[in-house]
Amino acid sequence: MMNRLSKWLLSAALGFTLALPAIAQPVEVRPDGSMAVPAMTIPDSNLMSAEGNQSRVEHILAERAVKGQPVAAFTAALYGPRLERTKAAFPVTIRADMIAGVPVLVYEPKDGIAPEKSDKLLINVHGGGLVACFVECGGMESIPVAALTGIRVVSVDFRLAPAAQFPAASEDVAAVYREVLKKTPPQKIGLYGCSAGGLLAAQSLAWFQSHGLPMPAAAGILCAGADPGMGGDSRIIGKVLGDGENPMPQNGTRSALGYMRDAAETDSNAYPGRFPDVLRRFPPTLVIAGTRDSALSGAVHLHSRLVAMGVDARLHVWEGGRHAFFYDVRVPESREAYDVIARFMLDRLK
């Protein structure tokens, strides 16, 4: 037996033809490093819950059904039902307010805030591609975090494209933060956001630095990185497997994010992920993504840069998770992610 195996291995090493299954369409590796991949069927991840896999399929089909509709109608149809399920799962109170002239929504746990947490505050910057606000400008991320931490969450309704462009959103976040600092010390404040909100959280941290504001105690950059260029493998793979869409261009910064249309790539407030001296001053930072998330590469790259700069950075990646997978509270992985966010903030706001 060993003799036969040895001969088989030797034949393979010498390049002899073996009776192996033929590959009709091999992957083509090109001299420039690009690869042509033949059509194939990719199954659900067997490491994600059945609910998580089904949620991804539902999202893709729902997104296709409303494609082409106005932004408000698109987000209402896509995220409205999720928002209602989130409210049912995590009871909170919600009130509208203005802070430093910027509209905000304030979320508090339904049973009130315990005295030992009354001096703490979380600031959320919502997702939506910097062009929309998911029906309620922050409820998707604010409701579960307020309920699980028992801490007040202020969600900033910052200015959006196309009417606004960089640095309008950073200015709005900074205005709220500066006002909050009058009553709440920075070591009791956390800042976080998902998707475009995650990018804006990173840009806001850079903006705070360049405008003499202290760093908050913690940051959460969720389903995002710190570079609007949004490059990397997941820009292709995540878009296909997580959204059922054609890959987005690697250099699509200005076309994909009209908000950044006139921002210079040499501006560290706009592209903080490219500036080590800016990243070095980030507070403890939580980074979250999924393996089918188009932002996974940006998240992984940000985490590696933060670690290299000596920042207390934690990366959590959920197998099979699409972009913002935790928005669907029916999915077990959603509660896992919100629990991680809550623990991270509670451990660092003193």
N, C-alpha and C positions, 0 to 999 in steps of 0.2 A: 504493500500500500504506500509506504513512504517513498519507494522508488518511483512509483507512478506520479506521486505528487511532486517529487523533485523534478522529474522530466517535464511535468506541466508548467511548473514555475520557470524552469529554464527556457522552455519554448516561449513563454510570455515575455521573458526578459529579452530574448533575442528577436522578438518581433514576429515570430512564426504565426501563421494564421491558425486560429483556434475556432472550435465550433461553439461560438458564443452567440447569443441573440443579437440580431442585427438592429442597429439604430437607424430608422428610416431618415430622420431629420436631426443630425447631430447639431449641437450648439456650435455656432461659428465664432471663433475667436479672431478678431481682426488685428492688424498690425498697430492700429492706434489705440488698442486696448478695449474698444467697444466690442460688444458681443451681440450676435443675432440669435435670439431664442425662438425656437419653433413653437407653434401653437400647442398648448397643453391644458389639461384640466387640473386646477388646483382645488383640492378638497378643503372643507372646513378644518380648522385646527382641532386635533383631538385632545389638546391640552387646555382648551377653553370650554367653558360650560356650554351646554346646549342652548341655554337662554342667550348667552353672549353671541354665539354664532347666528342664531335666529335674528337677534337684534340688528346685527350687521346687514343681513339680507333685507330686513324690513326698511332699514334706513336707506339703502341703495334704491329700492323700489319706490319709496316715498319721495326721495329726492328727484328721481326721474319723472315722477308724476307731476311735479310742480315746477320743473325746470322751465325757465323762460318767463315766469311770472314776476311781477314787481317784488323788490326786496322784502317789503313788509308782508306781502301775501306768502312769499316763499318761506320766510322764517316762522310765520304763524302756523302754517300747515305742517312744517317739519318739526318745530319745537314746541308748539302749543300743547299738544297732548302730553309730551314729556314733562313740561313744566307743571301741569296739573297733577301728574303722578308723583312728581317730586314734592309738591306741597302736601299731598295726602300722606306720603311716607315720612316726611319730616315737618311736623307742625311748628310754624313760626309766626310771628307778627311782622307785618310789613308796613312801613310808612314812607311817604315821600318827604324830602327835605331839600334844603339848599345849603351848601357849605362853600363859602368864599365865592358865591355867585354861580357855583356849578351844581346842577341838579344831581341828586343822589337818591338811592333807595336804602333804607335802613332796615336790616333784618335782625330780629332778636328771637331767642328761644321762646316758645309759647308759654312756658311756665315762669318766664322772667330770668333775669341774670343774677346769679349768686353774688353776694357781696365781695367775695375774694376775686371775682372776675370782672367786676364793674369798672375797673380802671384799665382794662385791656381793650384793644380794638383791632379788628382786621379790615383791611381795605381790599376790595375786589375790583379788578378791571376786567370787564366782560369780553367774551369772544365775539365773533361775527365779521371777521375779515376787515375790521376797521371801517365797515360800511353799513353794518346793521347791529341790532341789539337783542336778537333772540326773544322778541316779544316783551321781555321784562328786564332788559339791560342788567343781567347779572344774577337773576334768580336761579339759573341752572347750577351755578357754583356756590352761590351765597346761602341758599336755603339749607342744604345738607351740612355745610360747615358751621353755620350758626347753631344748628340744632345739636350737632355732635360735640362742638367745643364749649357750648354755653356762653360764647363770646359774641358781642355785637359785631355785625358785619356791615360795613358801608360800601355799597356798590356805586361806582362813579359812572355817571352817564356822560361820558366825554364826547367831544365833537367828532363827527364822522366825515369820511370822504363820501361823495366828491366835493361837498361844500367846504370841507376842511382838509388840510394836509399837514404833514409833519412840520413843526412839532406841536400842533394844537393839542393833541391828546395828552402828551407829556406835560404840557403847561397846565391842563385841567387837573391831572392827577397831582402835580406838584402844588397847585393852589389848595386842593383839599388837604393834602398832607401837611402843608405849612400851617394851615388853620388848626388842624387836629393837634399839631405839636404844641399849641399854646396851652393845652390842658392835659395832654397825654405824652409822657416821655417816650423817646424812640424805642427803648428796650421793652416797651409794652405794646408795640405796634407790629403787625405783620402785613405784608403786601403779597397778593397772589392773583393769578389770572390764567385762563386757558386759551389755547389757540392764539388768535391775534392778541388776546388779553395777556397771554404769557409773554409774547414778544414785547407788548407795551409795558409789562412789569419790568422786564430787563431794561428797556429804554428809559423808564422812569427812574430806576436805580442809577443809571448813568447821568440822567438829568439832575437828580438830587446832588450827586457828587460835584458836577460842574457849577452848581448854583449854591454851594455851601450848606446844603441841608444834611443832617446826620442820617446814617443808614438806619432803617428799621431793624428790629430784632431778627426777622426771618423773612424769606421770600419763597414763593411757590411759582415756578415756571412750568406750567402744565401743558402737555401736548404742544410744545413749542421749543424753540431755541432762542438765541439772542442775535440772530442775523437775518434780516429781511430777505436776503438772497435765497434762503431756503434751498440749499443744494443738497447733495448727497444721494445715496442709493434709494432711500425711502421716498424721495420726491417722485421716483418712478414706480418702485415696487408697491409702496403704500397706497398710492393713488389707484393702482390697478386692483390690488387685493382688498383694500379697505373701503373703496368708494365705487368700484366697478367702472372707473373712468379711465380715459386715455392719460398717459403720463403728462405731467406739466413740465414745461421747459425749465432747464436748470438755471437759465439766466432771465427768468420771468419776473424779476423784482418789481419793475414799474408797471408792467401790464397786469400782474397778479394783484398788486397792492397799490392802487391809485393814490392812496394816502401818502406813499413814499415817493411820489413822482418827481419831486424836485430836491430830494434829500441827497446830499453828497456822500459818497461812500467813504470819504475821509473824515466824516463827522462821527465821533465816538458816541454822541448821544443818539444817533440814528442807527449805527451798526456796532453796538457795544461788544458783541461777541468777537470782533476782530481786534480788540484793543486790550492786551494783557494788563496794563496798568489800571484799566477800569474794572476788569473782572476781579483783579486782586482785592478790590475793596468791597466786593459784594458781601452781604451778610450770609449766614447759613442759608443754603438754598436747596429746596426740594425740586427735583425734576422728574416728571412723570410722562410716560408715553406707552403706546402699544406696538406690537411687532408689525401690525398692518396700518400703522399711522404714517401718513405722509410726512409728518414732522419728526419721526423717530431719529433720523440722521442728525438733524439740527439739535435735538435734545441730547443725544449721545455725545456729540461734538462739544456742546456747551459744558456738559458734565466733566468731560476729560480736561477741558481748558481750566475750569474752576478748580479741579483737583490739582492740576499742575501749578496753579497759583496759590495753593495752600488754603483754599476756601473749604469750609465744612459743607460739602455738597453731597447729596444723596440722590441716586438714580433708581427709580422703580419702573420696570417695564413689564407690562402684562402680555402674555402670550395670546396672540390672536386678536388683540384689541385694536379696533379701528380708531380713527381720529376722534377724540373726546368720547371714548366708549362709555365712560362713567356717567354720561348724561342720561342714560336709560337706567333708572333705579330698579327695574325688574331684574337686572343682570347681577349675579352674585359678585362679579368682579368690580361692579360699581361701588358697592358698600365697602369692599376691601380698599379701593382707592380713596374714598372719602375718609375712611378710618385712618389711613396713612397720613393724609393731609391734616386731619384733626390732631393726631398725636404729635406730628412734627411741630405744629404751631404751639400747642399747649406746652411742649417741652422747652420752647425757646422764648416764649413771652413771660418775662419774670416781673 
